[in-house]
Amino acid sequence: MHVTVEIAGEDTHELEVDADATYGDLLAPVDLNPHEVSVLVDGEHVPTDQPVTADHVRVVRLIKGG
């Protein structure tokens, strides 16, 4: 399956993933940790353990602060 991974404010990556890939599987090839980002499909958050069903996802880095 071909998936476009857009990292908000950064790069866009074109990935080929297995049919049983999860949204979390999209993060390792672009050097992102699932605990530091939110994955969005059509503007809605999706769990990283959910199977990939979209061909375009947007990844937003979470900001920590105090």
C-alpha positions in Angstrom: 0.0 0.0 0.0 1.3 3.5 -0.9 0.9 6.1 1.8 1.8 9.8 1.9 3.0 10.9 5.3 2.9 14.6 5.8 4.8 15.9 8.9 3.2 19.2 9.7 5.5 22.1 9.1 8.2 19.8 7.8 8.6 17.2 5.1 6.3 14.9 3.2 7.3 11.2 2.7 6.1 8.6 0.3 6.0 5.1 1.9 5.2 1.6 0.8 3.8 -0.4 3.7 2.4 -3.9 4.1 -1.3 -4.5 3.9 -1.4 -5.2 7.7 0.6 -2.1 8.7 -0.6 0.2 11.5 -0.4 3.9 11.7 2.4 3.5 14.2 4.3 1.5 11.6 4.4 4.7 9.5 6.4 6.6 12.1 9.6 4.5 12.3 10.7 5.1 8.7 10.5 8.9 9.3 12.3 8.7 12.6 9.3 9.7 14.8 8.3 8.2 18.2 4.6 7.5 18.6 4.6 9.0 22.1 5.7 12.4 20.7 3.2 12.8 17.8 -0.4 12.6 16.9 -1.5 10.9 13.7 -4.4 12.5 11.8 -6.6 11.2 9.0 -9.0 13.8 7.5 -8.2 16.0 10.5 -9.3 13.4 13.0 -6.9 11.7 15.5 -6.4 7.9 14.8 -4.8 5.5 17.3 -1.3 4.3 16.3 -2.3 0.7 16.7 -5.2 0.9 14.2 -4.6 -0.6 10.7 -3.8 1.9 8.0 -6.8 2.5 5.8 -5.9 5.9 4.4 -3.5 6.8 1.7 -2.6 10.2 3.2 -1.9 10.9 6.9 -0.7 14.0 8.6 1.6 13.8 11.6 1.7 16.6 14.2 4.5 16.8 16.8 3.2 17.2 20.4 4.6 20.0 22.4 5.5 19.6 26.1 5.8 22.5 28.4 5.7 23.5 31.9 
